[in-house]
Amino acid sequence: MTAQECDRFIYNNDTLYIVGIDGEGLFDPQDHGIKVVPISTACWRGYYCVYGILNNFLYLQEAYLGLDKENERGIQKGNGIKLFGTTPHRYKYIDGEIVKIDISTNFNESKKINSAWDFRCDNLNQLIEFTGGILIGSNSMGRINSFPYNYSKVYELVFDAGRVVETSDRSQKMADFRHMLASNQLEFNTAEKYSQIENWLNQCFSWNYKRFI
């Protein structure tokens, strides 16, 4: 199965991947009346986001949406959907920079210049009243979108109604876990051993992250 697109998180001026979530209140386009379609085989849910922290609160900064033909035509005509007052737009990468593409006049022309298939909403700066924990990671030692312990840098961020209440560097805990895996101290071959591993991991964090192992 193709690895799925991860949400991103801007933390300490760096872009990390969200690799674990336990809680409620993150952005979902359906909550805002927006129907999305798969962007690609790497994004079946039809959207991914970029979050960040501003003044000690969680904010949605960007959203990338897969939109159907009806929504595409609405945007082309200038009367399409809006997300927090922002009209989604086509974009492309030029020398590593994201460049907006105006499709209001001719949608077919945008296809000729190899624009991305999804739509981007940027500069949203929307407060997200999430309560729970988020794991973010960087420097993947495997493929992107893998388990948290496959990242050399892992941080746990805990929120209450969007406000940051705890930040912890869990990188050493993940290094310890990788060492135990490499030295065969941990095995997944029985339900009992799986439960022991799960309990050990849960003791590393403030929240219980589902699908961690």
Secondary structure, 3 states (H helix, E strand, C coil): CCCCCCCEEEECCEEEEEEEEEEECCCCHHHHCCCCCCCECCECCCEEEEEEEECCEEEEEEEEECCCHHHHHHHHHCCCCCECCECCEEEEEECCEEEEECCCCCHHHHHHCCCCCCEEECCCCEECCCEEEEEEEEEECCCCCCCHHHEEEEEEEEEECCEEEEEEECHHHHHHHHHHHHCCCCCCCCHHHHHHHHHHHHCCCCCCCCCCC
